[in-house]
Amino acid sequence: MGMASALDTLCGQSYGAKQYHMLGIYMQRAMLILMVVSIPLAVIWFNTGFILNLVGQDPDISHEAGLYARFMLPSLFAYGLLQCLVRFLQTQNIVFPMMVSSGIATLLHVLICWLLVFKSGLGSKGAALANAISYWNNVILLVLYVKFSPSCAKTWTGFSKEALHGIPAFIKLAIPSAVMVCLEMWSFEMIVLLSGLLPQPKLETSVLSICLNTAAVMWMIPFGLSGAVSTRVSNELGAGHPQTARLSVIVVLIVAILVGILIGSVLILIRNILGYAYSSEIEVVRYVATMVPILAASNFLDGLQCVLSGSVRGCGWQKIGAYINLGSYYLVGIPLAVLLAFGLHIGGKGLWFGIIGALVVQVALLMTITIRTNWDIEAKKARERVYESVLPVNIVS
């Protein structure tokens, strides 16, 4: 997901500059690189159970997680391809077909889950396989759309050897993109891992996992806004319209604030029953209820940073974003979480308060950079980036 977000910058700015053929070249290049990167990741997933045992997690949890990860392996490669297709279409403002394909895949997913989880007796392994099948369904639907839709006639002109050129330049942007995304997302996962070291690890891990899943579901709404602002900013900068790019950031930021308040209010209203969506254990349900106000606050801040991070990707500032995320989460968030949870014995709440501390720092830094941005200079940089990619191809041809 992180490496594919380099396409937010490259495809978005190329589309704004009307260099349409480059979108297909960039997508092919990204697909090739992500398939290669997925191989070592697959090795890590295959050894998940062993790795979790090695870092002191509960043996039962480690074993079950290891089995789940192995059955998820087919989804890894599908997800890489899916992210490239999504960026390719999104930067052209082609959103409705993606919504339809996701809707079809989701409807099928319900049936596939029911069959593989309950009817086949595979349990959690069936859930992992269901995810893999659904990701591949989505990939196939989008591939067919790109291949046969007239909407992509200018941007997809077939496979080309040009995709094999410029790989170092793509990786130069893709690695900071991946670091930016991974540093943030891994910090949330680390909170769950740390919860396994607390007293009553099964309770703490269950509740923190529920909070993480709930946060991930709610995060999809600002993530959609992030994709929108990334597309608008990259398109407008590529087209040489800096003030329109600036206005896009302001509008989406206001929408994110309103959405954050609404989602937070709903979460707090349903806090006493939310836990039942995941567990029938009363102890788990009550613990989740006490965590929801903290979760609502983190969701609000996460929505703001998500939109601001979309602007960062649209401008091509992934390296700056990586430094901000490193400082926010690993110099502030994780140490604060460890101090509160283990030093002051606040438990799972302390871990999540650490995340809130990281989000406050992250939002403050991203907001400062956004306010101080010279949008005219960014538009000039975008045009230079686009034509640096195009000119060598034209010379060869």
N, C-alpha and C positions, 0 to 999 in steps of 0.2 A: 504494500500500500504506500509506503514511504517513497520508494524509488519511483513508482508510477506517478507520484505527484509532481515529478519533474515535468511531466506532460502538461500540467496546469499552466506552467510558464511557457514552455516551448510551443505547444499546439495553440494555446490561447493567443499568444502574441503573433504567431504566424497567421492565424485566421484573421486577426484584426488588420494585419498588413496585407491581406489578400494573397498571401503565398499559400494557396489552398493545398497544392500537391504535397507540401512538406508535412502536413498532418499525418498522411498515410505512412510516409517515410519514418517519421518519429515514432508512430505506433509500432511499426514492425521492429524498429531498433529496440524499443522498450520491451516488447514481447520476447525477443531473442535474449536480451540481457537478463530479464526476470526468470526465464526458464533455466538459465545457467545458475543463477543465484539460488533458485529453489532446491537444487540438488544438495548442497551442504545443509540447508535448512531442514530438508527431509531426514538427513542423518541425525540431526539434533532431535527432531520430533520422535524418531524411532527409538532414541535412548532416553526419552523423557522420564520414565519410571526410575531408571538408574540415577539420573541427574538429581531428581527430587530427593531420593534417598540420601544421596551424597551431601546435600545441603541441610539435612536434618529434619526433613518433613516426615509426617506420620506414615509408617509403612503401608497401611491399608489405602490411604489417600494416594500415595505415590504409585502404588500398583494399579489402581483404578484409572488414575490420570494417564499413566503410561499406556495402558490398553486403548484408552480413548484416543490418544495422540496418534497411535499407530493406525487406527482405523480412519483417522482424519487425513492421512497422507495424500490420498487422491485429490482432496479439496485444495491442497496447497498450490498445485500447478494451475488448477482451474481459477483460483482466486487471483493469481498473478495475471492471467490472460484477461479476466473480467475487469480488473482495475484499469488495464490499458484501454480496453474497449470503452469503458465508462468515460475516461478522460477524453478520448478521441471524440466521442459524441457530445459530451457536456460542453467542451470548449467551442463547439459549433452551435450551441444553444439548442441542440436536439435532445430534449428531455422527455417528451411524452412517450416515445417508443421504449425508452429505458424503464419508465414507470410501468408500461404495459408488460414488458418482459419480466420485470421483477414481480409484478402481480401474478402472472401466470406461474412463475417458478415458486412463489409463496403458496399459492393454492395447491399446487402439486406436492409441495413440501409437507403440508398437513397430512395428506394421504400417505405419502412415503414414510413419514415419521410413524404414523399409526401402524403401518404394516411392519416396519423394521424394528420398532421399539417393543410393541406389544405382541403382534401376531407371530413374529419370527422367534421371539424369545431372546433376541440379542441384547436387549436393554440399552445401556449407554453406548455399546459398540454399534448398535443399530442407529442410534441418534447421530453418531459420527458419520456413518455411511450415508445417512439421509442428507446430511449437510453437503457431503461430497457430490452426491447425485444432483442436488438442487443447484449447486454452483455450476456444474457442467451443463445443466439444462439452460441456465441463464446465459452462459457463454455461447451455446449453440444458437439460441434465439437471436442474440445480438450480432453474431457472425453472419447469420442469414440476412438480417436487416442491412448491415453494412454492405454486403455483397450485392443485394438486389434492389435496395432503395435508391431512387433518383436523388434523394437528399444528400447522399454521400458520393455522387458521381464525380464531383470536382476534387474531393479530398481523398477518396480511395480509388486509385488507378491501377491496382493490382500489385503483386509482389515485385520488388525491385532490388537490384544489387546495391543501390544507393544506401539502403538501410545498413549495410555492412561498413559504410564509411562514417566517420564522425563519432564512433563509439566512445573514444576517450572524452570528448567534449560532453557527451550525454552523461557519462558516468561522473564527470566533474560536478554536474548539477544534481544528479540522482543520489549520490552518496550523502551530501548535506541534507537533501530532502528526506532520505531515509532516517538519518540521525535525528533530524528535527521531530519527525513523527514518532520514532521508536523511543527516544528519551522520555517523551511525554507518556506514551501508552504503557511502557514497561514500568514506569513508576507506580501506576495503578495496580499492575500485576504484582509488583514487589510488595505492595501493602497486603495483598492476600497471602503471599508467601510468608511475610512477617507474622501474620495472624496465626499461622501454623506453629509458631514458636511460643505463643502465649499460653497461659493456663487454660484448660478446656479447649484444646486446639480444634476439635471437630465442630464445637458450637461457634467459635470465633471464625473459623474458615467458612462455615456454612453461611453465616450472617454477612461477612465481608464479601463473599462471592455473590450473594443475593444483591447486595448494594452495588457491586461492580456491574452485574447484569442489568439492574434497573438503570444505573447511570448510563450504561452503553445504549440502552433502548432510547432513553430521553435525549442522549447526545446526538442521535441520528437527525433530530430536528435542526439544531444549530449546525450540524455537519452539512445538511442540505443548503443552509444559508451560506456556509463557508464555500461550498462549491459554486454557488451563484455569484458571490462577490469575487471569488478567484477568477471566474470566467469573465465577468464584466470588467474587472480591473485589467486583466491581461489583454482582452480584446480592445479595450479603449486605448491602452498604452501603445499597443501595436499599431492601432489606427491613427495615432498621434493626437488623441483627445485627452490630455492630462486632467483637465478640470472635471470631465465627465467621470473619469476613474475615481477621483476624489469624492465626488457626490455619491457614487455607488457605495463607497465604504461607509459614509455617514448614514445613508438610508438603511443599509442592512444592519448596521450597528444598533440603530433605533428599534428595528424589528426584533433583533436578538434580545434586547432589554425587555420588550413587551412579552415576548415568548417565554423568557426566563421567569418572569413574574407569574405568568399564567401556569406554567408547568410546576413551579414551586408551590403555588397555592393548591393545585390539584393533589400533589404528592402529600402535602400536610393533611389535607382533608381525608385522604384514604389511608393514612399511616397505620391505623389499627387493623386493617384488613389486607394490606399489601403483602404481608408475609405468607398469607394463605395461598397466594399464586405459586409459591415455590415449595412450601412445606406445610404439613399438618401438625408439626410439633409446636405446642403452645409456647415453650421457652424460646424457640426461634422466632415465632411471630411477634412476641412481646419485645424481644431484643431489636428486631427490625423496626418496630414502631418508634423506639427511642432513637434510632439512627436516622430516621427520615428527615427531621429538620436540618441535620447536618448535611445530609445528601442533597436537600433542596438548595442550600446555600452553595454547595460545590457545583451543582448543576447550573446555577445562575452564572457563576464566575466562569465555568467551563464554556458556556455559550458565548460569552464575550471574547474569551481567548480564541475560540474556534473561528469566529468571524474575522478577528484580527489576523490570525494565522493564515486564513484564506487570502487576505490582502497581501500578506508576505509572499505567499506562493505566486500570486498573480504578478508581483513585481520582480520575482526572481531573487528574493533575499533569503533563500533557504539557509545559507551559512550563518547569517545573523540570527535567524530563528533557532538554529541548532544551539548556538551559544546561549541564547536566552533560556531555552528549555533545560540545558545542562545546569546553568546557575540556579534556576527556579526550583527544579525538582531534586537535584542531587547535592546542592550546597545549602538549600533551605528546607525543602519539603521532606525528604527522607530523613535527614538528621533530626528535624523537629518531630516527625512521627515516632522515631525510635525513642527520643527523649520523653515524649508524652506517654507512650504506651508502656515502655519498659522502665524508664527512670522514675516517672511520676505515677506509674501503675494505673493509668486511665483505661488501658485495654484497647479494644477495637475502635472506640470513639477517638482515642488519642491518635491512632494511625490515620484516621480520616481527617482529623484536624490538621495533621501534617500536610495532607494533600491540599487543604484549603489555604494553608500558608503559602504553598508553592504557587497556587493559582492566583493569589493576590499579587505576588511579585511578578508573575508572568504577565498578567493583564496590565499592570502598571508600566512595565518595560515596553510591551508591544504598543500600548496607547501612546507613550511618550515618543516612540519612533514614528508612529503613524502621524501624529500631530506635527512633528518636525520635518516631515517628508517634503521635498521639493518635487512636485509631480511633473513639472516641465522637464527636469533632468531625467526622471525615470522614463518618460516617454521617449526621450532621445536614446537612452540606453536600450530600451526595448527594440527600437528600430535597428540599432546597430547589431543587436543579438540576432535578429531575424535575418538580416542581409549577410551577416558573417556565415550563416548556415547555408544560405541560398547561393551565394556567388561562386564558391568552389564547385558546386554541382553544375552550375551553368557553364563554367569554364571547361569542365570535363566533357559535358555534352556538346 
